[in-house]
């Protein structure tokens, strides 16, 4: 991390709440992309990953976000202000 200029985030032992969002995302990524598809190469995987992230942010609806995608939800909150 230091070589890349990234600061590591460390919370107290047993306090993993700051990781909950990304852990959830990686769980979904594995079950919705990684485990159901075979990749011909790393290039193919990267392409499919980019498509998945686009889908996740712009098209995948979430019940917790009132049936909107993450981007739609953020746009809606900006319009309401």
C-alpha angles and dihedrals in degrees: 000000000000091000089056094044094246122144113222116231112224125179129185118291111280094015105111099153092112088060097047097092096050092041088055091048093050091048090054092044091055096047097041100040119003101049097042101048137055118218124216094206144345088268090056091048092050091050092050090046091054090050091049093051090050089050093045094052101037110025112019108096121216125206091213089058092055094262095308132119116250092258093047090050093051092047091049092052091051092050092050092058 
